[in-house]
Amino acid sequence: MRKRLNKWSTTTLLVALAASVSLAGCSNEAKPESKETKEATATQGPKLNKAAKIRIAVPDNAGVKGYEQGASANDNQFLNMIKEKTGYTNIEWNVIPTANQLDTYNLMFASGDVYDLIYTNDLNIFKRFSAQGALLPVDDAIKQFGSEVDKLVTENAWTAVSLEGKKYAIPVPPFQKFENVDLGAGFLARQDWMDKLGLKAPKNLDELYTFLKTMKDKDPSGKGTIPYVAAAGNNGNPLDGLDVITAAFGMSGINNLAVPFIVKDGKLVDAQDVNLKDLLTYLNKLYKEGLIDNEYLFNKTQQVTEKMSSGKAAAVYAGYWDPATYQAGLSKTDANAKLSFLPTVEGKDGQKGYAMPAPVSNFYIIPKSSKNANEAVDLLNTYLKDKDLQKFVNFGKEGVHYDMVNGALSPKKPAYDQIIYKLYYRMWNTPDIWLPNALLGGYEPAMKSFAQAGAQLTAFNINQYRPQTEVELAKGRALIDLRNEYVAKIINGALPLTALDEYFKKADAAGRQDVIKASQDWFTKEGKAIYDKLNKK
């Protein structure tokens, strides 16, 4: 079992140094070093170079529309304040297109011209490069320069980034709770239409079918209501956006993996072997009857937003951050439109709930060939020590970008909207930072609705702790593409359900069983202990 890093402390040198200077003034005779001085010297470790050029990479954000006039990625009030307050004056900030993160970092590692600190929200990027041995263990740097970091990282988060006892990332744990409920994405529906049709929140799959069919048949929009809309066109995964349904089959949050592992009867198994046939039977029925948007396989996020905002669709799997956008559009055409989050739908054997919040929301990874790893960790640690700096980076300047109204932050428009790019410089997320940001973003009504629907993120996901094996790296993409092809065609009726047998044969020939065996070996050695400890019902 991996162990969490112990807290560390550094012995103070001031008294010992003062004493040695005083003694030197009284005598020319060499004095032997005291035990305390030797121990203090030993704990100093390597020196930091504050003038080092620290190259940082962060993913772009769709909410950022650009920089304020006169500002740029490497010349703006937020980065300049970070430089001033931390003392690291030679920071280079690089914003990487989200869609190209993997390609960008593949080229970077291949060339050897690396960033010193990479901030990513993509678990697969961490898994891929840690499995390839391309990342630097951060244990020593955290021990010497990361005391503030270590205070904020949970045991679960350290476990998720550890391999064979070493930590290969600095994990940023998620802090998204409201009224003591973990927030994320859930079943969002038109509450006003439910009230009009006398519909209650569906509790199981049969009731969900009736709910969607009623929305289609009664057509509360008056323009051909789409009962359920989703976007599988973002990355070609036909199960994307269907978590309201896949959760009832034990496959929420894992359908983007080469092999979606679950723990069943104390063993690591492929969820496809257990649940895929029943899931596709249900989805094919919904699709055939027009209860899922027949364009969903090609929809992208933009199309989902348009269909919800214009009043065409009745339900969607959405994040707590989405209703504010949908509602803004709906209010232009229907003043009575109301969106509510609904409880999770239960499967036939009691399965329900979306994947628990990942133990890590974002990863700081350091390439093994970084020349300034210690400085990068110290920069992050120094940022975390300065609460005023964090407040400025997250909210801007009081009186300019926001006002305090009845003890709460209130944005000053348009000044606040002009500094949304500050998201790129928010180096950490804590509850006292996250909640004001969420309120400033106008998410409170949706957060209340999500919390009122009850605990939803309850399904333990062993894949959040499972390392990516070499065989998965080599064969994973082909397995994902193969599954996407067969699943899409079975759902839309282009292939019969019996084609699943052919799919499994091809998947096994393409390496599925090899991936299963490698991860089952890990589960036997390490994973079961992690599961038994962390899967607390």
HELIX and SHEET records of a PDB file:
HELIX    1   1 LEU A   14  CYS A   26  1                                  13    
HELIX    2   2 LYS A   35  GLN A   44  1                                  10    
HELIX    3   3 GLN A   77  THR A   86  1                                  10    
HELIX    4   4 THR A   98  ASN A  100  5                                   3    
HELIX    5   5 GLN A  101  SER A  111  1                                  11    
HELIX    6   6 LEU A  123  ALA A  131  1                                   9    
HELIX    7   7 ASP A  139  PHE A  145  1                                   7    
HELIX    8   8 SER A  147  LEU A  152  1                                   6    
HELIX    9   9 GLU A  155  ALA A  160  1                                   6    
HELIX   10  10 GLN A  191  LEU A  197  1                                   7    
HELIX   11  11 LEU A  205  LYS A  218  1                                  14    
HELIX   12  12 ASP A  243  THR A  246  1                                   4    
HELIX   13  13 ALA A  247  PHE A  249  5                                   3    
HELIX   14  14 ALA A  271  LYS A  288  1                                  18    
HELIX   15  15 THR A  301  SER A  309  1                                   9    
HELIX   16  16 PRO A  323  THR A  333  1                                  11    
HELIX   17  17 ALA A  373  LYS A  385  1                                  13    
HELIX   18  18 LYS A  387  PHE A  395  1                                   9    
HELIX   19  19 ASP A  417  TYR A  425  5                                   9    
HELIX   20  20 PRO A  431  LEU A  440  1                                  10    
HELIX   21  21 GLU A  444  GLN A  452  1                                   9    
HELIX   22  22 ILE A  462  GLN A  464  5                                   3    
HELIX   23  23 GLU A  470  ILE A  491  1                                  22    
HELIX   24  24 ALA A  499  ALA A  509  1                                  11    
HELIX   25  25 ARG A  512  TRP A  522  1                                  11    
HELIX   26  26 PHE A  523  GLY A  527  3                                   5    
HELIX   27  27 LYS A  528  LEU A  534  1                                   7    
SHEET    1   A 5 ILE A  91  ILE A  96  0                                        
SHEET    2   A 5 ILE A  54  PRO A  59  1                                        
SHEET    3   A 5 LEU A 117  THR A 120  1                                        
SHEET    4   A 5 ASN A 362  ILE A 365 -1                                        
SHEET    5   A 5 ILE A 170  VAL A 172 -1                                        
SHEET    1   B 2 SER A 162  LEU A 163  0                                        
SHEET    2   B 2 LYS A 166  LYS A 167 -1                                        
SHEET    1   C 2 LYS A 177  PHE A 178  0                                        
SHEET    2   C 2 VAL A 181  ASP A 182 -1                                        
SHEET    1   D 3 ALA A 315  GLY A 319  0                                        
SHEET    2   D 3 ALA A 185  ARG A 190 -1                                        
SHEET    3   D 3 LEU A 339  LEU A 342 -1                                        
SHEET    1   E 2 PHE A 261  LYS A 264  0                                        
SHEET    2   E 2 LYS A 267  ASP A 270 -1                                        
SHEET    1   F 2 TYR A 354  ALA A 355  0                                        
SHEET    2   F 2 LEU A 457  ALA A 459  1                                        
SHEET    1   G 2 TYR A 402  VAL A 405  0                                        
SHEET    2   G 2 ALA A 408  PRO A 411 -1                                        
END                                                                             
